[in-house]
Amino acid sequence: MELNNIIETENSFDADAKAVSNLQELENVRLKYLGKKGLIADIMTKFREVPAEQKREFGQKVNALKSKIENAIEEIKLDLAKKQIEEEIKNTKMFDYSLPVDTNTGSLNPRTIIQKQVVDIFKDMGFVIEDGCEIETEYNNFESVNVPKNHPARDMQDTFWLSNGQLLKTQTSAAQNRILRDYGPVCKVIFPGRVFRNEALDARHENTFFQLEGVVVGKNITVANLIYFEKAMLKALFKKDIEVRLRPGFFPFTEPSYEMDARCPFCSGRGCHTCGNSGWIELCPCGMIHPNVLKMGGINPDEYNGFAFGLGFDRLVMIRTNLDDIRYLNSNNLKVMSQFKTKM
Ligand code: FA5
């Protein structure tokens, strides 16, 4: 075996490599030179026959040739792949993203549509629109709204805790403290948001649902103001006067607390499927903000007071659309969703 054999092998590889036009041919060339029974392996087996004084140079040359062939094969492979992609692009019918969208396909979730309507109504009444975080601290979600550790009211909202001690907010009230600090002591703010509770699902219960919270703080605010704003919102949303009633409720963050019911807008109180024949629909828990909550929000409760309400948004959407199962709202079921385009 002589050095000339290496040069011959290199020349023959260069010629073969030049002729390759697809991946299969390349694989054949690879096997011919680098395969177990390939030409490089063949040269190596004859290493013994090389005169002792040439062994060093011979070894270096074979290794260099082997590396050259390996690198060249990788390069050719990349080159072929690039060419293949270019070919595919050339043969693909291109899509023009600048063409106008066909607006007859798809529709907004009814929750999105009604949220926009309700937010606009409150905006027209002078409310500022805010939002909150979905991951919250225990302090914001509970303590700052007068629900200290071990308070029984915590059990009313089964919480998804995170490993770092934070939680997925169980109520939009979690933003109250920040909003009171940022806007108080005279403010009218609403803050819609997605909330999470570890609940069993059924037609009226989701574990991921939406609330819309409102706070009004000022001097001499009364329950009459609260009723006024709720009725004004309902009138604008249902396009007619809706009677409301207050029942006693309990929330640690309001005192007194109420459950506000609306006269069923579908049967005008006569009783129907939507209101379960009671004539009333449970609409919105609310009340006068507890002095402790004002204090924790940096507001002097001797000088200022206010009210807060927490509209269960998905339930409002169900009432407005006659949807009988809350789970549709998170289902992304296009057949269901597309029906609401014409209903609102
Ligand atoms: C609260 O979350 C209070 N933070 C509301 C509040 C705010 C009261 C300000 C007073 C002042 P509650 O847990 O009742 O309260 O929930 C409020 C509304 O969210 C309910 O009336 C209901 O419409 C809706 N809701 C509660 N749980 C679920 C659920 N699992 N699925 C869908 N909607 C729900």
Residues whose N, C-alpha, C, O or C-beta is under 5 A from the ligand:
A	BS01	FA5	T170 Q171 S173 E199 R204 H205 E206 F209 F251 T254 L283 P285 C286 G287 A308 F309 G310 L311 G312 D314 R315
